[in-house]
Amino acid sequence: MGKICLKCGNELSDNAKFCSKCGSQYEDLKAEEQGEGSACQEESKFCSYCGNRISMNAKFCSICGNSLILNNSKQDQMEMQKEDVLKKVKKGVGGFVNTINEMTGQEGNVEIRLKELVSGVLKKHSLAEREELFICGTEKTTPKESEMVADWPKPWLFSRIFLLFSIVFIGLLIVIVEFGNMNGVPGAMFVGALTVPFSLVIFFWETNVPRNISIFDVISIFLVGGVLSLISTLLLYEVVGVGELDYIGAILVGIVEEIGKIIVVGHYIKKQNTKYILNGLLLGACVGAGFAVFETAGYAFNGLLYSQDISYMIDILFLRAVLSIGAHTVWTAIAAVGLVLAKGENEFENNDYYKPQFLKFLILVIVMHAIWDMPITFGSSIYLTQILLCIIAITVVLILLSSGLRQVSLIADKARKNIRNSFQNMKNNTDENDIRRGQNDEQIL
């Protein structure tokens, strides 16, 4: 009679080292039964492929590398599937981040210090700090390239602006709802539409490390640029007729509105003659926010006009305010970065609109805008599509912010290096002149 597996009782051949049924190693089990090999007393199991002894919670064999998932429970299988999904999601997100980063052409890895970015919101800030912010962008206060610091900014004023407008909006709602005074309706429409987009503009202004655009210019571009982008879009709509907002209609809307806005942004990029990614984010945000405010106020007005219901108007304002954190303002900011990168350090030309570096960013925002407007029914009750698009848009903005800071760091380092080289050349020239004067003096003597 052959040997018997001491673990499962299966009959083995005389020369068998492992059980053909459970994969147990015969000699180790025999040693355990005889009280030998104290190192084997720890709870363990065996690989069914090679018979190697492994720990109970192992999912892969350390010798042959085969997966043990088929020998585990259904719970283990679910855990493994969950891990695989998480790995794929992480890989996909990493690939997306790297793709956007590569589109900027900036060297280095993406570093997003989100905690540091919002660290100034809850802190108390003095009047002097506010004044220092509001005077930036002038000829005297704009730092030289060699003096720029590319540390992660800590914006805070945008949160105060948001709080201020929110209080005003709530006050106007009290006037309308509690007192029944309809005189507060126009103000509520505009302030409700203004609160989030303009707060985002201030955020981009605070993160504009070059500090070369004043608050007056910001407000001017926000108002005038917003109106011009509306006019530009309406002119394009006259050419491109958009009927029903189905899938094709949503694509046409995305194309028309994003092109209409970026045309206006191009005017301001040419006027500023900027090369900074962070400037592109700010200029695009100003135009996009202006467009969003006037559009939202129009939707609120039409909602009230046709429904004769104040609550419906308020619902429109609240919904568009919440979703505006990832809509027109950031879409135009993203497209503007592409236009700045296409322009580079050269003078702005109309040919920059046709460069691949810009078109990649424009297509990206057109796709996001089109999907936003598409009649997708899945998750529509909770606005799932719009929420996911907001997350994507904010992620892209954070990546571009990181790239913009690296760009500023490189420009500042280059400027400081040029200053050092110039100083060294001056010193060398001075030394040579001193030597020549010394030689001339010797000749005279």
Salt bridges, closest charged atoms under 4 A:
GLU32 OE2 - ARG53 NH2 2.90
GLU79 OE1 - LYS59 NZ 3.93
GLU111 OE2 - ARG113 NE 3.02
GLU116 OE1 - ARG113 NH1 3.55
GLU129 OE2 - HIS125 ND1 3.35
GLU145 OE2 - LYS275 NZ 2.82
GLU257 OE1 - HIS328 NE2 3.77
GLU257 OE1 - HIS369 NE2 3.35
GLU258 OE2 - LYS261 NZ 2.97
GLU258 OE2 - HIS369 ND1 2.72
GLU295 OE1 - ARG320 NH2 2.79
GLU295 OE1 - HIS328 NE2 3.06
ASP352 OD1 - LYS355 NZ 2.93
ASP373 OD2 - HIS369 NE2 3.29
ASP413 OD1 - ARG416 NH2 2.76
ASP434 OD1 - ARG437 NH2 2.21
